[in-house]
Amino acid sequence: MSAMKLTAATLLVLGGLSAPALADDDDDRRCASVPRGEWLSVAEIANRASAGGYEVLGVESDDGCWEVKAYDRDRRRVEVHYHPATAEMIYQDFDD
C-alpha cells in the first residue's frame, strides 16, 4: 500500500474514533467488544484486505469492527467489515 493511501486510511480511522458507536440489531454482523489496545493496526487490516483481492480505498472503525472501503475484483464498491483482533471477515456490503 502506498504511503499516500496509508495516510488517507489513517485519517479515516482517526475520524472514525470520534464518531459514536451505534448498536446493530443483527448479531451476525457485529464484532465482539474488543479493547482498543488489542486491535490490529490499520496497515494490518489494509494488507489483509489487499491479500483478499480488494483494492483498499480507506479503513475506519465502525461498530467495533474495522470497515474497509474498497473495490472488489469485479471493480464493485464494497464495504468489508473485519474483526478488529483476528482480521476475520465478518460481512461485506456492496455499494449501489
N, CA, C and O of each residue as an XYZ file, in Angstrom:
384
protein
N       0.860     -1.171      0.000
C       0.000      0.000      0.000
C       0.897      1.221      0.000
O       1.883      1.278      0.734
N       0.553      2.192     -0.822
C       1.384      3.378     -0.913
C       1.249      4.214      0.357
O       0.282      4.095      1.109
N       2.255      5.063      0.568
C       2.240      5.926      1.750
C       1.043      6.863      1.721
O       0.459      7.156      2.764
N       0.673      7.338      0.533
C      -0.468      8.241      0.420
C      -1.763      7.546      0.819
O      -2.574      8.117      1.548
N      -1.966      6.304      0.343
C      -3.173      5.562      0.698
C      -3.194      5.256      2.186
O      -4.237      5.346      2.833
N      -2.018      4.890      2.731
C      -1.948      4.578      4.153
C      -2.259      5.814      4.981
O      -2.951      5.712      5.994
N      -1.767      6.977      4.576
C      -2.061      8.217      5.288
C      -3.554      8.514      5.225
O      -4.155      8.883      6.234
N      -4.150      8.359      4.062
C      -5.594      8.587      3.932
C      -6.369      7.615      4.809
O      -7.346      7.998      5.453
N      -5.935      6.354      4.835
C      -6.601      5.354      5.668
C      -6.489      5.722      7.140
O      -7.449      5.572      7.895
N      -5.328      6.200      7.545
C      -5.116      6.599      8.939
C      -6.046      7.749      9.300
O      -6.624      7.757     10.387
N      -6.198      8.714      8.409
C      -7.096      9.835      8.667
C      -8.537      9.372      8.812
O      -9.268      9.876      9.665
N      -8.953      8.414      7.986
C     -10.302      7.872      8.112
C     -10.495      7.224      9.477
O     -11.548      7.368     10.098
N      -9.480      6.515      9.936
C      -9.565      5.857     11.238
C      -9.675      6.886     12.342
O     -10.525      6.765     13.224
N      -8.823      7.896     12.301
C      -8.863      8.911     13.348
C     -10.207      9.621     13.379
O     -10.711      9.939     14.456
N     -10.791      9.872     12.222
C     -12.112     10.475     12.169
C     -13.174      9.545     12.729
O     -14.116      9.994     13.382
N     -13.027      8.260     12.478
C     -13.985      7.273     12.961
C     -13.952      7.082     14.461
O     -14.948      6.671     15.056
N     -12.811      7.378     15.089
C     -12.698      7.199     16.528
C     -13.562      8.188     17.299
O     -13.975      7.905     18.423
N     -13.835      9.340     16.706
C     -14.626     10.332     17.413
C     -16.128     10.140     17.196
O     -16.935     10.767     17.882
N     -16.505      9.286     16.259
C     -17.924      9.050     15.988
C     -18.510      8.116     17.036
O     -17.841      7.173     17.458
N     -19.753      8.359     17.468
C     -20.366      7.460     18.446
C     -20.663      6.104     17.821
O     -21.010      6.011     16.644
N     -20.524      5.062     18.621
C     -20.845      3.712     18.141
C     -22.342      3.507     18.234
O     -22.953      3.797     19.262
N     -22.930      3.009     17.168
C     -24.362      2.730     17.143
C     -24.569      1.232     17.212
O     -23.802      0.471     16.621
N     -25.580      0.806     17.915
C     -25.859     -0.621     18.050
C     -26.411     -1.170     16.744
O     -27.140     -0.485     16.027
N     -26.058     -2.402     16.447
C     -26.562     -3.090     15.261
C     -27.381     -4.271     15.751
O     -26.885     -5.085     16.531
N     -28.627     -4.376     15.307
C     -29.507     -5.429     15.793
C     -29.148     -6.810     15.266
O     -29.572     -7.809     15.847
N     -28.391     -6.895     14.199
C     -28.057     -8.167     13.577
C     -26.790     -8.729     14.218
O     -25.689     -8.284     13.895
N     -26.932     -9.714     15.133
C     -25.794    -10.255     15.873
C     -24.745    -10.871     14.966
O     -23.566    -10.881     15.319
N     -25.143    -11.394     13.788
C     -24.187    -11.991     12.873
C     -23.289    -10.951     12.225
O     -22.264    -11.295     11.637
N     -23.661     -9.697     12.327
C     -22.927     -8.634     11.664
C     -22.222     -7.739     12.668
O     -21.923     -6.583     12.370
N     -21.958     -8.259     13.842
C     -21.310     -7.452     14.880
C     -19.979     -8.055     15.273
O     -19.798     -9.273     15.275
N     -19.085     -7.203     15.595
C     -17.809     -7.652     16.137
C     -17.937     -7.724     17.650
O     -18.745     -7.023     18.259
N     -17.139     -8.566     18.225
C     -17.128     -8.677     19.684
C     -16.562     -7.388     20.267
O     -15.868     -6.635     19.584
N     -16.860     -7.152     21.512
C     -16.297     -5.999     22.197
C     -14.840     -6.307     22.531
O     -14.549     -7.103     23.424
N     -13.943     -5.670     21.809
C     -12.510     -5.911     21.972
C     -11.867     -4.619     22.445
O     -12.071     -3.573     21.831
N     -11.087     -4.669     23.533
C     -10.400     -3.455     23.993
C      -9.539     -2.869     22.869
O      -8.889     -3.610     22.132
N      -9.537     -1.567     22.743
C      -8.846     -0.879     21.650
C      -7.364     -1.252     21.572
O      -6.802     -1.299     20.477
N      -6.737     -1.513     22.688
C      -5.321     -1.886     22.695
C      -5.036     -3.232     22.042
O      -3.885     -3.534     21.726
N      -6.078     -4.052     21.836
C      -5.908     -5.370     21.221
C      -6.233     -5.372     19.724
O      -6.131     -6.408     19.067
N      -6.618     -4.228     19.197
C      -6.966     -4.150     17.773
C      -5.714     -4.247     16.915
O      -4.648     -3.758     17.289
N      -5.857     -4.887     15.757
C      -4.799     -4.881     14.754
C      -4.690     -3.468     14.184
O      -5.635     -2.684     14.276
N      -3.557     -3.151     13.607
C      -3.350     -1.808     13.065
C      -4.101     -1.626     11.747
O      -4.538     -2.591     11.121
N      -4.236     -0.381     11.351
C      -4.836     -0.050     10.052
C      -4.067     -0.744      8.939
O      -4.665     -1.318      8.028
N      -2.743     -0.691      9.012
C      -1.911     -1.307      7.967
C      -2.146     -2.809      7.891
O      -2.204     -3.369      6.796
N      -2.282     -3.472      9.043
C      -2.519     -4.923      9.037
C      -3.858     -5.264      8.398
O      -3.961     -6.227      7.638
N      -4.879     -4.479      8.703
C      -6.196     -4.730      8.118
C      -6.182     -4.417      6.621
O      -6.740     -5.172      5.824
N      -5.556     -3.322      6.245
C      -5.467     -2.968      4.825
C      -4.704     -4.049      4.054
O      -5.093     -4.406      2.942
N      -3.634     -4.564      4.632
C      -2.869     -5.637      3.988
C      -3.701     -6.897      3.855
O      -3.635     -7.579      2.832
N      -4.481     -7.214      4.875
C      -5.351     -8.399      4.840
C      -6.376     -8.268      3.713
O      -6.615     -9.215      2.963
N      -6.983     -7.070      3.604
C      -7.969     -6.840      2.551
C      -7.311     -6.921      1.166
O      -7.871     -7.515      0.245
N      -6.142     -6.332      1.028
C      -5.421     -6.382     -0.248
C      -5.092     -7.818     -0.627
O      -5.223     -8.208     -1.787
N      -4.665     -8.599      0.351
C      -4.342    -10.004      0.096
C      -5.590    -10.787     -0.313
O      -5.490    -11.805     -0.997
N      -6.755    -10.314      0.105
C      -8.016    -10.951     -0.259
C      -8.558    -10.490     -1.605
O      -9.652    -10.887     -2.006
N      -7.798     -9.657     -2.300
C      -8.203     -9.235     -3.631
C      -8.916     -7.899     -3.707
O      -9.429     -7.532     -4.764
N      -8.957     -7.169     -2.604
C      -9.624     -5.867     -2.607
C      -8.615     -4.753     -2.889
O      -7.460     -4.820     -2.466
N      -9.075     -3.731     -3.611
C      -8.296     -2.513     -3.792
C      -8.778     -1.546     -2.714
O      -9.864     -0.979     -2.822
N      -7.978     -1.365     -1.692
C      -8.376     -0.618     -0.499
C      -8.405      0.883     -0.791
O      -7.442      1.450     -1.308
N      -9.531      1.511     -0.447
C      -9.692      2.951     -0.578
C      -9.530      3.644      0.767
O      -9.070      4.785      0.828
N      -9.905      2.963      1.842
C      -9.809      3.542      3.174
C     -10.222      2.549      4.233
O     -10.882      1.549      3.948
N      -9.824      2.838      5.468
C     -10.137      1.979      6.611
C     -10.618      2.872      7.742
O     -10.033      3.923      8.007
N     -11.692      2.447      8.411
C     -12.183      3.180      9.573
C     -12.813      2.205     10.552
O     -13.134      1.073     10.191
N     -12.988      2.644     11.787
C     -13.674      1.795     12.755
C     -15.180      2.024     12.624
O     -15.630      3.143     12.376
N     -15.953      0.942     12.795
C     -17.406      1.022     12.674
C     -18.038     -0.060     13.525
O     -17.847     -1.247     13.261
N     -18.784      0.329     14.535
C     -19.500     -0.607     15.416
C     -18.589     -1.703     15.959
O     -18.995     -2.863     16.026
N     -17.377     -1.356     16.343
C     -16.471     -2.331     16.932
C     -15.708     -3.176     15.939
O     -14.956     -4.067     16.336
N     -15.886     -2.914     14.649
C     -15.168     -3.627     13.589
C     -14.251     -2.662     12.856
O     -14.395     -1.445     12.970
N     -13.313     -3.210     12.108
C     -12.615     -2.427     11.091
C     -13.459     -2.502      9.842
O     -13.832     -3.593      9.411
N     -13.768     -1.359      9.250
C     -14.513     -1.292      7.997
C     -13.556     -0.847      6.898
O     -12.933      0.210      6.992
N     -13.450     -1.658      5.864
C     -12.584     -1.349      4.724
C     -13.481     -0.967      3.551
O     -14.331     -1.752      3.130
N     -13.291      0.224      3.034
C     -13.968      0.652      1.814
C     -13.027      0.323      0.675
O     -11.850      0.683      0.703
N     -13.560     -0.374     -0.342
C     -12.670     -0.906     -1.369
C     -13.429     -1.200     -2.651
O     -14.651     -1.067     -2.725
N     -12.656     -1.610     -3.670
C     -13.197     -2.209     -4.879
C     -12.878     -3.694     -4.810
O     -11.789     -4.081     -4.385
N     -13.835     -4.536     -5.231
C     -13.545     -5.964     -5.306
C     -12.910     -6.284     -6.654
O     -12.633     -5.381     -7.443
N     -12.683     -7.550     -6.913
C     -12.026     -7.963     -8.167
C     -12.820     -7.578     -9.407
O     -12.255     -7.432    -10.491
N     -14.148     -7.411     -9.247
C     -15.009     -7.035    -10.362
C     -15.235     -5.522    -10.439
O     -16.113     -5.054    -11.164
N     -14.438     -4.769     -9.685
C     -14.498     -3.300     -9.649
C     -15.816     -2.774     -9.085
O     -16.251     -1.678     -9.438
N     -16.451     -3.554     -8.210
C     -17.639     -3.081     -7.497
C     -17.180     -2.469     -6.181
O     -16.261     -2.983     -5.543
N     -17.813     -1.377     -5.776
C     -17.503     -0.760     -4.489
C     -18.107     -1.607     -3.382
O     -19.273     -1.995     -3.448
N     -17.309     -1.888     -2.373
C     -17.762     -2.696     -1.247
C     -17.282     -2.087      0.060
O     -16.319     -1.320      0.098
N     -17.971     -2.444      1.115
C     -17.523     -2.183      2.480
C     -17.374     -3.548      3.128
O     -18.338     -4.308      3.215
N     -16.178     -3.857      3.578
C     -15.891     -5.150      4.178
C     -15.562     -4.920      5.646
O     -14.690     -4.117      5.978
N     -16.263     -5.628      6.518
C     -16.048     -5.491      7.960
C     -15.225     -6.662      8.469
O     -15.524     -7.822      8.187
N     -14.176     -6.335      9.228
C     -13.261     -7.333      9.783
C     -13.275     -7.258     11.303
O     -13.418     -6.183     11.885
N     -13.123     -8.422     11.936
C     -12.969     -8.473     13.386
C     -11.689     -7.709     13.725
O     -10.668     -7.915     13.069
N     -11.717     -6.836     14.730
C     -10.569     -5.962     14.994
C      -9.316     -6.672     15.502
O      -8.212     -6.154     15.332
N      -9.458     -7.836     16.116
C      -8.294     -8.520     16.682
C      -7.844     -9.726     15.864
O      -6.675    -10.108     15.922
N      -8.757    -10.330     15.103
C      -8.404    -11.555     14.368
C      -8.341    -11.350     12.856
O      -7.813    -12.197     12.136
N      -8.872    -10.240     12.380
C      -8.967     -9.927     10.946
C      -9.882    -10.900     10.204
O      -9.814    -11.004      8.979
N     -10.732    -11.607     10.935
C     -11.729    -12.461     10.288
C     -12.762    -11.558      9.616
O     -13.238    -10.600     10.225
N     -13.114    -11.861      8.348
C     -14.136    -11.075      7.675
C     -15.487    -11.409      8.308
O     -15.883    -12.573      8.381
N     -16.176    -10.381      8.757
C     -17.482    -10.545      9.408
C     -18.595    -10.483      8.350
O     -19.479    -11.340      8.326
N     -18.547     -9.482      7.491
C     -19.508     -9.373      6.384
C     -19.038     -8.312      5.412
O     -18.128     -7.534      5.699
N     -19.687     -8.299      4.244
C     -19.424     -7.244      3.277
C     -20.732     -6.749      2.695
O     -21.682     -7.515      2.538
N     -20.776     -5.483      2.382
C     -21.926     -4.848      1.739
C     -21.454     -4.266      0.421
O     -20.387     -3.657      0.350
N     -22.245     -4.453     -0.617
C     -21.936     -3.834     -1.900
C     -22.636     -2.487     -1.961
O     -23.820     -2.376     -1.643
N     -21.891     -1.459     -2.374
C     -22.494     -0.136     -2.569
C     -23.260     -0.142     -3.877
O     -22.799     -0.700     -4.873
N     -24.414      0.471     -3.873
C     -25.224      0.553     -5.097
C     -24.739      1.663     -5.991
O     -25.300      1.882     -7.065
